[in-house]
Amino acid sequence: MKADEMWRTSTGKGITVAVIDTGVDPSIPDLAGQVLPGKDLSEGQPGDEHTDYLGHGTGMAGLIAGTGAAHGGSGAFGLAPGAKILPIRMPKAGTAANQAEGNKRFNGVAPQAIRYAADQNAKVINISMGVSEGSPQLTEAVKYALDKGSLVFASVGNSGNVDNEVDYPGATPGVVGVSAVGRDLRKTAESEYGPQVDLAAPGDDMVHACKSETNLCRSHGTSDATALASASAALIWSKHPNWTNNQVLRVMLNTVGAPTDGAKRNDSIGYGIVRPRVALENPGDPGPADVYPLPDLTPPAAPPASKPKGSSTESPAGHEAPPAAEGSESKASTYALPLGIGALALTGTLLGLWFLRARRRRAAAARAQVAAQSQGLGWPGHEGADRTRSF
């Protein structure tokens, strides 16, 4: 099933996805009419929530809800082009020299952002950023959002090939932690691993809408994977508007491309790679409306295998299934991605992994250059952030 065929079933229409990030620029063609008024929590940055000081939030919004309107309809499509984006702009990240201060600032503002998103009836809350410590306030805000009927997706971080430092809110109880897989359906080297990983999605060689000469950028990282997971939830919810957040997440979990080692989950891809096509075609029983389908909300019986630097106020959520060996590059089932979309995407036929369609105009003449790169803490994606190039 190709993207156009899937969009006959659902485009995400009627679903609001909150993007808690660096702001979202609604002026780019592929996001025209897609971005709602939101909230600016950036503490003195010029502009407002519609001013993206890094370009990261706009890219995530493009992956979720890009319409392909650029260049006469041959721009970049997001996975859920019918969804709307609620932008919530966070402060700029700190530096490695003041990591503790950066953690404190993030944990002071992120709970406000999550609560605001839930109060604005955002069904899906996308947080493609993280820091090395959580807080009780962050945990309570997530619980508040769940009680209000939202789902919270967050990136697990990009230091898997460095120190694999646990990121929050990706490891906060009640948050769906998302890792990234590459063309080979294995966890990417940078994607962090551990018991905090719940789901995986493509996060390598992504093409999305952005502010550049061509309105197209390429990037990679767990931020991108999280955006696709959020968009997948929007597609499912749009088709089944009467389902609760618990039912949408349960169907996502029940239709994943599971690990090939026979385990229920592992530390590399969690329960598996999201498959929105399967979830739309054959969702199965969504289960009880009022039961959260992950074990995160119950404190783990034992300390987690990996800990963040410094003293954290909370631990990564535990899981019932035994984790894979640390550093495992576990691969999902050969049916992890829908033939005709995922297969083509992962072999490069579609430059935007999965359902992102982008026709590259003037690509041969354009010079690739770094458009956005976070320093120090790198809240977007953490550890240097997701790399973005324009072309």
C-alpha positions as a printed Julia matrix, in Angstrom:
391×3 Matrix{Float64}:
   0.0     0.0    0.0
   1.42    3.35  -1.01
   1.06    6.56   0.95
  -1.67    7.91  -1.32
  -3.67    4.72  -0.8
  -3.22    4.86   2.96
  -4.33    8.49   3.01
  -7.66    7.4    1.5
  -8.21    5.72   4.85
  -6.78    8.41   7.12
  -4.75   11.59   6.85
  -4.84   12.51  10.51
  -7.69   14.98   9.94
  -9.26   16.25  13.14
  -6.2    15.48  15.27
  -4.0    18.13  16.85
  -0.36   17.24  17.46
   1.5    19.47  19.9
   5.14   20.01  18.94
   7.12   21.01  22.02
  10.32   22.22  20.43
  12.18   25.26  19.1
   9.14   26.86  17.49
   7.38   26.1   14.2
   7.59   28.42  11.19
   4.2    28.44   9.42
   5.49   30.51   6.5
   7.06   27.62   4.6
   4.75   26.33   1.84
   4.46   22.76   3.13
   3.15   23.99   6.49
   0.83   26.73   5.2
  -2.47   26.43   7.04
  -1.17   23.59   9.21
   0.06   25.5   12.26
  -2.27   26.73  15.0
  -1.66   29.52  17.5
   0.33   28.05  20.36
   2.45   29.19  23.28
   5.9    30.71  23.63
   7.82   29.57  26.72
  11.24   30.52  25.37
  12.07   33.15  28.01
  13.07   36.24  26.07
  13.86   34.85  22.61
  12.85   37.16  19.74
   9.52   36.38  18.12
   6.99   33.86  19.36
   6.02   30.2   18.93
   5.88   30.8   15.17
   9.55   31.84  15.16
  11.87   28.85  15.01
  15.27   29.82  16.46
  16.93   26.56  15.35
  14.83   25.03  12.58
  14.34   21.81  14.51
  10.69   22.24  15.48
   9.73   23.19  11.94
  11.37   20.02  10.66
   9.45   17.88  13.14
   6.2    19.58  12.18
   7.02   18.92   8.54
   7.56   15.22   9.19
   4.22   15.06  10.96
   1.93   17.27   8.88
   3.71   18.56   5.77
   1.32   18.91   2.83
   3.75   18.78  -0.09
   2.46   22.14  -1.33
   5.92   23.53  -2.15
   7.03   23.7   -5.79
   3.5    23.35  -7.12
   2.64   20.28  -5.09
   5.95   18.42  -5.27
   7.27   19.38  -1.86
   7.68   17.28   1.26
   4.78   15.38   2.76
   4.46   14.46   6.4
   2.97   11.15   7.46
  -0.27   12.78   8.68
  -0.89   15.73   6.32
  -4.43   16.18   7.62
  -3.32   16.82  11.2
  -2.78   20.26  12.69
   0.27   21.4   14.64
   0.12   23.14  18.02
   3.55   24.8   18.45
   4.98   25.27  21.93
   8.38   26.96  21.93
  10.91   25.97  24.56
  13.95   27.99  25.76
  17.3    27.52  24.08
  19.45   24.73  25.44
  22.39   25.33  27.72
  25.94   24.1   27.22
  27.92   21.19  28.58
  29.48   23.57  31.09
  26.14   24.29  32.72
  24.33   21.0   32.27
  22.76   21.13  35.72
  21.34   24.58  34.98
  20.05   23.38  31.64
  18.37   20.38  33.24
  16.74   22.62  35.82
  15.5    25.05  33.18
  14.07   22.28  31.03
  12.33   20.64  33.97
  10.89   23.99  34.96
   9.39   24.72  31.55
   8.59   21.29  30.04
   5.84   20.51  32.58
   4.14   23.81  31.67
   4.37   22.9   27.99
   2.89   19.44  28.49
   0.02   20.72  30.62
  -0.72   23.48  28.12
  -0.8    20.97  25.25
  -3.2    18.71  27.14
  -5.43   21.65  28.07
  -5.59   22.64  24.39
  -6.92   19.17  23.55
  -3.83   18.04  21.68
  -4.4    14.32  21.32
  -0.72   13.72  20.58
   2.19   15.49  22.25
   5.53   15.25  20.43
   8.71   16.02  22.39
  11.76   15.53  20.17
  14.14   16.86  22.83
  15.57   15.74  26.12
  17.92   16.33  29.04
  19.83   14.04  31.36
  17.56   14.4   34.38
  13.85   14.3   35.0
  11.82   15.67  37.89
   8.67   14.93  39.89
   7.06   17.93  38.19
   7.77   16.44  34.77
   6.32   13.09  35.84
   3.2    14.75  37.22
   2.71   16.74  34.03
   2.86   13.55  31.96
   0.29   11.91  34.24
  -1.88   15.0   33.87
  -1.72   14.72  30.08
  -2.59   11.03  30.17
  -5.54   11.74  32.46
  -6.7    14.41  30.0
  -6.64   11.8   27.22
  -3.39   12.66  25.43
  -0.49   10.48  24.35
   3.07   11.7   24.91
   5.88   10.58  22.58
   9.51   11.56  23.22
  12.87   10.76  21.68
  15.2     8.54  23.69
  18.28   10.48  22.59
  21.23   10.32  20.21
  24.21    9.32  22.35
  23.89    5.56  21.86
  27.34    5.45  20.3
  28.85    7.72  22.97
  27.79    7.25  26.58
  24.16    6.16  26.09
  23.06    8.7   28.68
  19.4     8.3   29.58
  17.23   11.16  28.34
  14.1    12.66  29.85
  11.21   12.9   29.2
  11.86    9.86  26.97
  12.46    7.81  30.13
   9.7     9.43  32.19
   6.91    7.03  33.24
   3.91    7.4   30.95
   5.94    8.68  28.01
   6.33    6.51  24.91
  10.1     6.45  24.35
  11.0     6.22  20.66
  14.27    4.97  19.17
  15.43    5.21  15.55
  16.04    2.5   12.97
  17.86    2.72   9.67
  17.44    1.23   6.22
  18.42   -2.2    7.54
  15.62   -2.07  10.14
  18.19   -2.08  12.93
  18.7     0.52  15.61
  20.9     3.31  14.32
  24.28    3.67  16.0
  23.36    7.01  17.59
  19.98    5.88  18.87
  20.07    5.24  22.61
  19.01    1.9   24.03
  17.69    0.64  27.33
  14.48   -0.16  29.2
  13.11    3.29  28.37
  12.64    2.33  24.69
   9.02    1.46  23.91
   8.75    1.8   20.13
  10.97    2.48  17.13
  10.47    4.29  13.84
  12.68    5.25  10.88
  15.18    7.94  11.77
  17.91    7.94   9.14
  18.22    9.89   5.88
  14.92   11.71   6.38
  13.66   14.42   4.04
  11.25   17.03   5.34
   9.98   20.56   4.9
  12.2    23.31   6.24
  13.19   26.95   5.83
  15.76   26.85   3.03
  16.16   27.83  -0.61
  14.53   24.59  -1.73
  12.21   24.19   1.29
  13.65   20.7    1.72
  16.11   19.41   4.3
  17.62   16.05   5.16
  18.21   14.92   8.74
  18.58   11.91  11.02
  18.05   11.03  14.66
  15.55    9.9   17.26
  13.77   13.24  16.97
  12.69   12.31  13.45
  11.63    8.84  14.55
   9.52   10.35  17.31
   7.76   12.63  14.85
   6.8     9.62  12.73
   5.53    7.73  15.77
   3.43   10.75  16.74
   2.09   11.03  13.21
   1.23    7.33  13.23
  -0.87    7.86  16.35
  -2.61   10.78  14.63
  -3.54    8.59  11.65
  -5.01    5.88  13.86
  -6.88    8.32  16.09
  -8.34   10.13  13.1
  -9.87    6.89  11.83
 -11.08    5.91  15.3
 -11.98    9.22  16.98
 -13.89    7.52  19.79
 -10.91    5.51  20.98
  -9.06    6.6   24.09
  -5.34    7.28  24.28
  -4.88    3.84  25.84
  -6.62    2.12  22.94
  -4.67    3.99  20.28
  -1.37    3.1   21.94
  -2.43   -0.51  22.46
  -3.19   -0.9   18.75
   0.17    0.65  17.91
   1.88   -1.87  20.18
  -0.15   -4.8   18.84
   0.69   -4.03  15.21
   4.43   -3.37  15.45
   7.11   -5.19  13.52
   8.4    -7.13  16.51
  12.01   -8.14  17.29
  13.15  -11.22  15.38
  14.74  -12.84  18.43
  11.34  -13.91  19.72
  11.41  -11.56  22.69
   8.37   -9.48  23.52
  10.64   -6.45  23.51
  14.31   -5.56  23.63
  16.32   -2.53  24.58
  17.07   -1.47  21.0
  13.63   -1.16  19.39
  11.35   -1.71  22.37
   8.26   -3.67  21.38
   9.01   -3.06  17.71
   8.77   -0.69  14.76
   5.5     1.19  14.32
   3.37    0.08  11.36
   0.53    2.53  10.82
  -0.58    0.82   7.62
  -1.2    -2.42   9.5
  -2.84   -0.55  12.37
  -5.24    1.11   9.93
  -5.98   -2.03   7.94
  -6.24   -4.55  10.76
  -6.16   -2.89  14.18
  -7.59   -5.82  16.08
  -9.14   -5.38  19.51
  -8.22   -1.99  21.0
  -8.82   -3.39  24.46
 -10.03   -1.6   27.58
 -10.44    2.15  27.31
  -9.11    2.98  30.76
  -6.04    0.74  31.09
  -2.64    2.11  30.07
  -0.99   -0.62  27.95
   2.62   -0.1   29.05
   4.02   -1.05  32.48
   5.78    2.31  32.85
   3.43    3.73  35.43
   4.44    1.06  37.96
   7.89    1.75  39.46
  10.5    -0.81  38.32
  11.41   -3.52  40.79
  15.12   -3.17  40.09
  17.39   -0.25  39.14
  17.7     0.35  35.37
  20.77   -0.86  33.52
  21.86    2.6   32.4
  21.74    5.76  34.45
  22.03    9.43  33.5
  25.05   11.39  34.52
  24.55   13.0   37.87
  21.73   12.35  40.28
  18.32   11.89  38.72
  15.03   12.21  40.52
  13.44    9.37  38.55
  14.42    6.16  36.79
  13.64    4.79  33.34
  10.45    2.79  33.26
  10.8    -0.94  33.7
   9.38   -3.55  31.35
   8.1    -7.05  31.82
  10.13   -8.66  29.08
  13.86   -9.3   29.55
  16.02   -6.74  27.74
  18.45   -7.61  25.0
  22.15   -7.45  25.7
  23.46   -3.91  26.05
  24.4    -2.44  22.72
  22.24   -4.93  20.83
  21.47   -3.91  17.27
  18.31   -6.0   17.21
  16.42   -6.17  13.96
  12.67   -6.16  13.57
  10.64   -8.77  11.78
  11.01   -8.86   8.01
   7.4    -7.68   7.98
   8.28   -4.65  10.05
   7.58   -2.21   7.23
   4.74   -2.2    4.7
   5.83   -3.34   1.25
   5.54   -0.55  -1.26
   6.13    2.17   1.3
   8.63    1.12   3.9
  10.58   -1.14   1.58
  10.91    1.54  -1.07
  11.68    4.16   1.51
  14.37    2.14   3.19
  16.07    1.37  -0.1
  16.15    5.04  -0.98
  13.43    5.07  -3.64
  11.51    7.39  -1.39
  13.93    9.85   0.14
  11.65   10.54   3.08
  11.57    7.38   5.13
   8.2     5.7    5.15
   5.43    7.95   3.95
   7.34   11.16   3.42
   7.36   11.98  -0.3
   9.74   14.63  -1.55
  10.61   15.43  -5.14
  14.0    17.05  -5.1
  14.06   20.12  -7.31
  17.33   21.72  -8.13
  19.01   19.18  -5.86
  21.94   18.66  -8.19
  22.72   22.36  -8.16
  22.11   22.92  -4.47
  25.01   22.71  -2.05
  24.3    20.69   1.07
  25.14   22.63   4.17
  24.39   22.31   7.82
  21.18   24.24   8.5
  20.83   23.55  12.19
  23.14   22.1   14.76
  22.67   22.3   18.48
  25.63   22.7   20.79
  26.27   21.39  24.26
  23.17   19.88  25.8
  21.43   19.89  22.47
  17.89   19.61  23.82
  16.48   18.65  20.4
  17.42   14.98  20.28
  20.13   15.61  22.94
  23.86   14.94  22.48
  24.46   17.2   19.52
  20.9    17.01  18.27
  19.63   15.6   15.02
  21.74   16.72  12.09
  19.91   18.69   9.4
  21.13   19.71   5.96
  19.39   21.77   3.32
  19.65   20.83  -0.32
